Amino acid sequence: MERQEIIDGLIEVLRTVRTIDPEKLNNVTEETDFLTDMNTPSTELINIAAKVEQKFDVEFEDDDIDNLGSKVKDIVDLIIRAKEREA
């Protein structure tokens, strides 16, 4: 799965999150920061991670979530690692 495909899927997930302004999803890149660029509450990242697990049919380990950064690339990398573990 290509990184851009993952970002596109992630944006679909983010559109379902009430605390994120849909306008902030128009120019998402790997460097977009959930906390500063999207004003996402840090507590919402857990909810986003759970939705991402469902969307991409992956399971994150607790350590993955504990060490998750706040940029889009961090969650893209996490999805790729989870997919590789399951392969």
C-alpha distance (Angstrom), angle and dihedral (degrees) to the residues before:
residue distance angle dihedral
M1 . . .
E2 3.79 . .
R3 3.78 121.5 .
Q4 3.81 92.1 -119.7
E5 3.82 90.3 53.5
I6 3.79 88.3 53.4
I7 3.81 91.8 48.8
D8 3.82 90.5 49.7
G9 3.80 90.3 51.1
L10 3.78 90.6 45.9
I11 3.80 90.5 53.5
E12 3.83 88.9 53.0
V13 3.81 88.1 54.5
L14 3.81 92.4 46.2
R15 3.81 90.9 53.6
T16 3.82 86.9 65.9
V17 3.81 93.3 55.0
R18 3.81 110.1 97.3
T19 3.80 95.1 -155.5
I20 3.82 93.4 60.2
D21 3.79 118.7 83.9
P22 3.85 106.5 -129.0
E23 3.83 88.8 -139.6
K24 3.81 88.8 65.5
L25 3.82 90.1 60.7
N26 3.80 95.7 65.1
N27 3.80 98.5 86.1
V28 3.79 104.3 27.3
T29 3.80 115.9 160.1
E30 3.79 132.2 170.1
E31 3.81 88.0 -93.1
T32 3.82 93.4 55.6
D33 3.78 109.2 119.0
F34 3.80 118.3 -141.5
L35 3.80 93.5 -150.5
T36 3.80 103.0 41.7
D37 3.82 104.3 24.0
M38 3.81 99.2 37.3
N39 3.82 98.1 26.9
T40 3.80 89.2 -130.4
P41 3.81 114.2 169.3
S42 3.81 108.9 -115.9
T43 3.80 89.2 -125.5
E44 3.82 88.4 61.0
L45 3.83 91.5 63.1
I46 3.82 90.1 76.8
N47 3.80 90.2 54.1
I48 3.81 90.5 47.6
A49 3.82 90.8 49.7
A50 3.82 90.2 52.7
K51 3.80 91.7 50.4
V52 3.81 90.5 47.1
E53 3.81 90.2 53.1
Q54 3.80 89.5 56.0
K55 3.81 94.9 43.1
F56 3.80 95.0 50.2
D57 3.81 97.0 31.6
V58 3.79 93.2 -123.5
E59 3.77 134.8 127.4
F60 3.78 121.8 -136.1
E61 3.77 122.0 -150.1
D62 3.80 119.2 -126.7
D63 3.81 90.7 -112.1
D64 3.80 89.5 54.7
I65 3.78 90.7 56.3
D66 3.81 93.8 42.7
N67 3.81 90.9 53.7
L68 3.80 97.0 39.9
G69 3.77 113.9 132.0
S70 3.77 122.3 -143.7
K71 3.80 100.0 -112.9
V72 3.79 127.1 95.8
K73 3.82 90.2 -119.6
D74 3.82 89.1 59.8
I75 3.78 92.9 59.7
V76 3.83 91.6 41.3
D77 3.82 89.1 54.6
L78 3.80 89.7 46.6
I79 3.82 92.2 53.3
I80 3.81 90.9 48.8
R81 3.83 91.9 49.4
A82 3.79 91.4 48.4
K83 3.81 91.3 49.8
E84 3.83 90.8 49.3
R85 3.82 91.2 51.2
E86 3.79 90.4 53.6
A87 3.80 94.7 46.8
